[in-house]
């Protein structure tokens, strides 16, 4: 039986990161679904006035995908 020892504050940070990056992945997924179905890019529509903000959102979606991929293969101990 393996035991997992976690730092008290680190567990809360991991939970926050999981939820934050999952939210970004959902936003990115919905956006790309709308681009594919209706040729409607909501991120560009809402942030089109700022190329920098639009790029930041797309970068966050990419980072979230990488983070999600690492979480997919991380063993979970209960």
SEKOLMI-976346 format. One record per residue (C-alpha): residue number from 1; residue in one letter; x, y, z. Coordinates in steps of 0.05 Angstrom, whole numbers. Example, Ala and Ser with C-alpha at 12.3 -4.5 7.8 and 13.67 -1.06 7.14 Angstrom:
<atoms>
+-----+------+--------+--------+--------+
! pos ! code !     c1 !     c2 !     c3 !
+-----+------+--------+--------+--------+
!   1 !    A !    246 !    -90 !    156 !
!   2 !    S !    273 !    -21 !    143 !
+-----+------+--------+--------+--------+
</atoms>
This chain:
<atoms>
+-----+------+--------+--------+--------+
! pos ! code !     c1 !     c2 !     c3 !
+-----+------+--------+--------+--------+
!   1 !    X !      0 !      0 !      0 !
!   2 !    X !     30 !     66 !    -22 !
!   3 !    X !     21 !    128 !     19 !
!   4 !    X !     20 !    198 !     -9 !
!   5 !    X !     49 !    252 !     34 !
!   6 !    X !     26 !    321 !     14 !
!   7 !    X !     45 !    390 !     38 !
!   8 !    X !    -16 !    423 !     67 !
!   9 !    X !    -12 !    487 !     26 !
!  10 !    X !     10 !    451 !    -37 !
!  11 !    X !    -53 !    409 !    -40 !
!  12 !    X !    -96 !    472 !    -41 !
!  13 !    X !    -53 !    501 !    -96 !
!  14 !    X !    -59 !    438 !   -138 !
!  15 !    X !   -134 !    440 !   -130 !
!  16 !    X !   -136 !    513 !   -151 !
!  17 !    X !    -91 !    499 !   -212 !
!  18 !    X !   -133 !    439 !   -232 !
!  19 !    X !   -197 !    480 !   -231 !
!  20 !    X !   -166 !    541 !   -264 !
!  21 !    X !   -135 !    502 !   -321 !
!  22 !    X !   -198 !    460 !   -330 !
!  23 !    X !   -238 !    524 !   -337 !
!  24 !    X !   -189 !    550 !   -389 !
!  25 !    X !   -193 !    483 !   -427 !
!  26 !    X !   -269 !    486 !   -427 !
!  27 !    X !   -268 !    558 !   -453 !
!  28 !    X !   -217 !    538 !   -507 !
!  29 !    X !   -256 !    476 !   -526 !
!  30 !    X !   -322 !    514 !   -533 !
!  31 !    X !   -286 !    568 !   -573 !
!  32 !    X !   -254 !    518 !   -621 !
!  33 !    X !   -320 !    481 !   -627 !
!  34 !    X !   -355 !    545 !   -648 !
!  35 !    X !   -298 !    561 !   -697 !
!  36 !    X !   -308 !    492 !   -729 !
!  37 !    X !   -384 !    493 !   -730 !
!  38 !    X !   -402 !    566 !   -742 !
!  39 !    X !   -336 !    600 !   -760 !
!  40 !    X !   -346 !    642 !   -698 !
!  41 !    X !   -285 !    658 !   -655 !
!  42 !    X !   -311 !    685 !   -589 !
!  43 !    X !   -242 !    700 !   -560 !
!  44 !    X !   -227 !    744 !   -620 !
!  45 !    X !   -296 !    774 !   -619 !
!  46 !    X !   -292 !    795 !   -546 !
!  47 !    X !   -217 !    812 !   -544 !
!  48 !    X !   -206 !    830 !   -617 !
!  49 !    X !   -191 !    901 !   -598 !
!  50 !    X !   -127 !    877 !   -565 !
!  51 !    X !    -82 !    829 !   -603 !
!  52 !    X !    -40 !    821 !   -540 !
!  53 !    X !    -99 !    798 !   -497 !
!  54 !    X !   -122 !    750 !   -550 !
!  55 !    X !    -53 !    719 !   -555 !
!  56 !    X !    -50 !    713 !   -479 !
!  57 !    X !   -116 !    675 !   -478 !
!  58 !    X !    -91 !    628 !   -533 !
!  59 !    X !    -25 !    617 !   -497 !
!  60 !    X !    -64 !    601 !   -432 !
!  61 !    X !   -106 !    550 !   -470 !
!  62 !    X !    -42 !    518 !   -496 !
!  63 !    X !    -10 !    516 !   -427 !
!  64 !    X !    -75 !    488 !   -399 !
!  65 !    X !    -73 !    432 !   -450 !
!  66 !    X !     -2 !    414 !   -431 !
!  67 !    X !    -20 !    417 !   -357 !
!  68 !    X !    -81 !    373 !   -369 !
!  69 !    X !    -38 !    323 !   -407 !
!  70 !    X !     11 !    318 !   -348 !
!  71 !    X !    -48 !    309 !   -299 !
!  72 !    X !    -76 !    254 !   -343 !
!  73 !    X !    -16 !    210 !   -332 !
!  74 !    X !     -2 !    229 !   -259 !
!  75 !    X !    -18 !    172 !   -211 !
!  76 !    X !    -72 !    187 !   -160 !
!  77 !    X !    -70 !    157 !    -90 !
!  78 !    X !   -132 !    153 !    -47 !
+-----+------+--------+--------+--------+
</atoms>
